[in-house]
Each structure stands twice: as structure tokens, then as C-alpha cells.
Amino acid sequence: DVVLTQTPPTLSATIGQSVSISCRSSQSLLDSDGDTYLNWLLQRPGQSPQLLIYSVSNLESGVPNRFSGSGSETDFTLKISGVEAEDLGVYYCMQATHAPLTFGSGTKLEIK
Amino acid sequence: EVQLVETGGGLVQPGRSLKLSCVASGFTFNNYWMSWTRQAPGKGLEWVASITNSGGSTYYPDSVKGRFTISRDNAQNTLYLQMNSLRSEDTATYYCTRGNNYDYWGQGVMVTVSS
């Protein structure tokens, strides 16, 4: 199974600060169809996860553009440019290139 | 508005069965693959099962293969998860999710397996 390693496990940020979360894959996530099926999700406290970014860098509809994704093959990054209070929660990367679909262990973002 | 509403959770003894349902609305249900994902208390996310648009193909991780069955009724816009031979490690919140991008999630339903 593909292992997704997220770092850091916990992140503390002030409002307005920019932060990045890393997701490293044990295998290349480039699919034979040319796409890379690496998504980012946010789970706010007490809520269901929500999709932020799909296919590495595509912003899901309705998601603020302070969120951005980048990377390729095995190394991926989620960046929040100017953290807001509503951004607290746990961020997960997930891959759907290889079966079984797998998730990273999560990065908890705390607001100072 | 897209909505996914799960029902059917509860407390069940080890070895027993439970069937979850997810009613979908706000989109053309039979255009999408659907999946179940679970989250044990205080833990991360684990994919449980997926089914194609037509229901003709299903997929499972080894952890539930042979015990869980995903199905769908496209006429009723409903997704199901039949869970047999339940174990304590199946205790989790179960989410219904849409499509290959997991772009919509239900509110989740809690399943507790305990004697």
C-alpha cells in the first residue's frame, strides 16, 4: 500500500501567517493517464472532512484562494497564505492513484 | 445543494451485522462512483469500500474484504454498506463520500462494536 507521510504532525500559527504542510508518498503518484491523484482535505473540529485541493493543485469550488497545492511524483505541499481563524483543524492528504486509496496521518493546525 | 445523509449506525455486539444507508440528493446519483470511508475515535481516515456508477464493480481494502458489501440503488439514490462479522476494530464513524475526488462527505454515522 502507498504510505503518505505528512509533516509536521502539529502546526501552530498566528493569524495572517503563511504555513506549509508536506505530504511525501512512498511511490510516485503519477498515474498512467498523466494525472496525479493527490488531494488535500480539511477536517474542522466536530465536522466531516471537506475537499480543498484535488489533483495536486486544483482548488475546489468555494475554497478560498489562500489555499494552494503544489508538487509532483512523491513530494507535495499544501500552502496557506495568510492563516485565518476558520482554518484550524486537521489537514489530510489522500491518494487515489494506487489501490487501495490511502490517507496521510494528518497535520493539526492550531491558532496561537 | 448536494446532500449525503447516513443512517443505520449504533451499538452492535462483536460477530453481529449492521447495514448502513446513505441517501443522496442534489445531484445525479448514477453519474458518480460512491464510497464509504471511516474514522476510528481520535484517529485518521481509512477507505472502506467503493462502487462504480452502475454498481457493476466494487472495491475493498483487505481489512474488510469478505465481511463488508457495498451496494447501491440508483432508483432510490441510496448507497448501502452491509457489515457482517463485525469486530471491535470496526468501531468508527462511517462517512458516505461522492466521486473519485471525495468532493462531498456526509455528516457521518457512528458504529460501535462492543459486548
Interface residues (C-beta under 8 A of the other chain):
Chain A: Y37 N39 L41 S48 P49 Q50 L51 Y54 S55 E60 Y92 M94 A96 A99 P100 L101 T102 F103 G104 S105 G106
Chain B: S35 G44 L45 E46 W47 S50 Y59 P61 D62 Y95 N100 N101 Y102 D103 Y104 W105 G106 Q107 G108
